[in-house]
Amino acid sequence: MGPFIEVVLGGLLAGVLYSLVALGFVLIFKASGVFNFAQGAMVLFAALSLVRLMGDDVGMGHYVGAAAATGLAAGFLVLMGWRRARPQTPMPAQARWTVLIALAALGSALAALHGAKGWSGWVAVPAAAAIMGFLAVAIERLVLRPLVNQEPIILFMSTIGIAFFIDGFAQTIWGSEIYTLDLGIPKDPMFLLESAFEGGILVNQLDIFAAVMAGVLVVVLAVFFQKTRIGRALRAVADDHQAAQSVGIPLNQIWIIVWTVAGFVALAAGIVWGSKLGVQFSIAQVALKALPVLILGGLTSVPGAIIGGLMIGTGEKLAEVYLSPFIGGGIENWFAYVLALFVLLFRPQGLFGERIIERI
Amino acid sequence: MIYREAGQFKTTYRADQAVFPILQDRVALLLILLGAYVGIPMFASEYLVVAILIPFLILSMAAIGLNILVGYCGQISLGTGGFMAVGAYAAYNFALRVPELNLIVVFLLAGGATALVGILFGIPSLRIKGFYLAVATLAAQFFLDWLFSRVQWFTNYTPSGSVAAPPIRIFGYYFGSPAERYLLALLLVTIVALVAKNLVRGRIGRSWMAIRDMDIAAEIIGIRPMFAKLSAFAVSSFIIGISGALWAFLHLGAWEPLAFDINRSFNLLFMIIIGGLGSILGCFLGAAFITMVPIALNQIPAMLGVPISTATASHLELMIFGALIVFFLIAEPHGLARLWAVGKQKLRLWPFPH
């Protein structure tokens, strides 16, 4: 019994990791109907930015550049926020200079803070978040706005293009070796329930941390969607773009917000995956792991992403342990897909997706 | 002026239903074919033929297959690479185990085997639609990847997992030189393109398009969705299978399962989207674009004399490729084929204002 529970628990915890990536997909699909293939690339970009901002193995110039980029990103977000808060009054010219000077000060403070040993996690995580926000704004401006009202497949292909771009961009500016990410998250294995079973159950503390983080994220997102003003607007947009626009919800801003939130989720996923595997190009491939989770849980359901992740994780581990001796190893690459495929045969919209109603 | 079709009267039903109703199109096509069949083998350098033209032709064929499924029948597929692998390994095994078979028959059998696999993985499309289906077809991609790398029978128990194609010998004639292989590929691509062009104009093609535009409405007016969808999967996989076999036999020579991984699927999808969904001409334009861009990107830093490390160069290539795709989607979401159609409209008057 002990080994079985250990496998199941290991599967559940691995599933949480998949869910973290799938969450970002769901957020964007719900709010804009875009199937965002670039989520995996965003995870890579977030993790690489974070780890390189914290690292100490490159010259000072790199960090001045990083500080400038972070300052620029933060400043851009501030400007956008300013525009939104006061859409009527034009921004006074001095205010622009003030912001610029403040940003320069922020940037140089950050660069000085860096010294020769890299930023601490407390600075680097918000900086990486600011960069993700900047990325969201750029994607909305440069890609989504010109493509508004196109067919879903065109938008999907454009996100594949974005994924290529971000993959290349991230590795060009941040380098492409394997970096270890250490935020002080405990990652030693530990034993649970030693009294109940002989030898107890072996789990990794990092996985538990990931599970807690996923739980917190889901709660925060649920509150954000249900209780806040922006959340209501997001749900309205998800329901019907045109209707939302006609009652005065600014679609472009909603998209920026939702891509930013997806960027934060990507950062969270990047932190966990990066701590687990090291930050390297293969993190971008976790997107491929998240896709079956996504369709299993339903493209439009946040709880579905979590439960789908748990199911896929468990199924995968069980299959690896109990099935692969019979049909050969390496089945984890496709098992999740086949599992999701079978569920879809019975529920074409996934387990928790909205029922697809078709009219002529 | 150039494209003026005034005075070209259609006096018979045959003329009315011709594949290329405009005289200028027919002339241009004949010239292109003449150039491709006679000019290129005589004048083109070996590098051009081996590195650009053969891959371009074979990928065009695969793109035609994929376009039938995605562009004409509206079923998004991300498993093309897997289907090409089925064609390649089926051809390898037929040629290996039944050596007396004619190679043309081997290619056809490979296409048939791929069609069967395609139908099998097409069955979910009867219930699953849209992006759910797209992700479900990834199941085919990953399963087939795994199958050919793990089940040793398919690779004839070679220890490295890499297999080599037998020499290309048809009716006792040995296709050894690049030009000969190019001609073989060109011949097959011409036939496939002609067949596909006619298929999509006929009853079956119209039923695919009806399914694509709205499957429920199509069902109500009497189109059998099961037959239409599965036949699209079968025809598309058949063509993709043949192209996979050609890719392995004519282009690669020796290959391993990695040659048909998911990047191949994405590449082909890019070809048909950039070329134009639902257009046979678009397949060729898209294939040309996607084949040429990486080569051009490779050459540019060398030409400018900028020293860039190979790693950086490959990352920059990724970036530029992604940016170009986004740019093309924004500039013309209906693809290069639409640009050509617009250009044709303009040429009808040009250089006169009215």
Interface residues (C-beta under 8 A of the other chain):
Chain A: F35 L142 V143 P146 L147 Q150 E151 P152 I153 I154 F156 M157 S158 I160 G161 I162 A163 F164 F165 I166 D167 G168 F169 Q171 T172 S176 L288 L291 P292 L294 I295 L299 G328 G329 G330 I331 N333 W334 Y337 V338 A340 L341 L344 L345 P348 Q349 G350 I356 E358 I360
Chain B: V70 I76 P124 R127 I128 K129 G130 F131 Y132 A134 V135 A136 L138 A139 F142 F143 D145 W146 S149 R150 V151 M214 I216 A217 I220 I262 F266 L269 F270 I273 L277 A311 T312 H315 L316 E317 L318 M319 I320 F321 G322 A323 L324 I325 V326 L329 I330 P333
